[in-house]
Amino acid sequence: MTPLPNSLSIALWVVGSCWALAAIARLTDSETGVVSLVAIGALTGLAEWLVRRQRH
C-alpha cells in the first residue's frame, strides 16, 4: 500500500483539528477566536514535522 502524499496527510490533519476544535468549543459553549487559530497553527506545524520526520 502506498503512503499518502505529504500535502494530503497534512490537509487531513488540519481539517480534523478544525473539526475537533469546533466540537470542543460547541460542547463547552466557549468563544472560538485567537486561541483556536493558534491551536490550528500548532497542530498544522506538528503534522508537518511528524510527516517530514517519518519520511527521513
C-alpha positions in Angstrom: 0.0 0.0 0.0 1.4 3.4 -0.9 1.6 6.1 1.7 -0.4 9.3 1.4 1.3 12.3 -0.1 2.7 14.8 2.4 0.3 17.6 1.4 -2.8 15.3 1.7 -1.9 14.0 5.1 -1.2 17.5 6.4 -4.5 18.7 4.9 -6.4 15.8 6.6 -4.7 16.7 9.9 -5.7 20.4 9.6 -9.3 19.5 8.7 -9.5 17.0 11.6 -8.1 19.5 14.1 -10.6 22.2 12.9 -13.5 19.8 13.4 -12.2 18.8 16.8 -11.7 22.4 18.0 -15.2 23.3 16.7 -16.7 20.3 18.6 -14.9 21.2 21.8 -15.9 24.8 21.5 -19.5 23.8 20.8 -19.6 21.4 23.8 -18.1 23.9 26.2 -20.1 26.9 24.9 -16.8 28.9 24.5 -15.9 31.5 22.0 -13.5 30.4 19.3 -11.1 33.2 18.4 -7.4 33.6 18.6 -7.0 30.5 20.7 -8.4 28.3 18.1 -6.3 29.8 15.4 -3.2 29.3 17.5 -4.2 25.7 18.1 -4.8 25.1 14.4 -1.4 26.6 13.6 0.3 24.5 16.2 -1.4 21.3 15.1 -0.5 22.0 11.5 3.1 22.5 12.4 3.1 19.3 14.4 1.6 17.4 11.5 4.2 18.7 9.1 7.0 17.9 11.5 5.7 14.4 12.0 5.3 13.7 8.3 8.8 15.0 7.5 10.4 13.1 10.3 8.7 9.9 9.2 9.9 10.3 5.6 13.5 10.7 6.5 
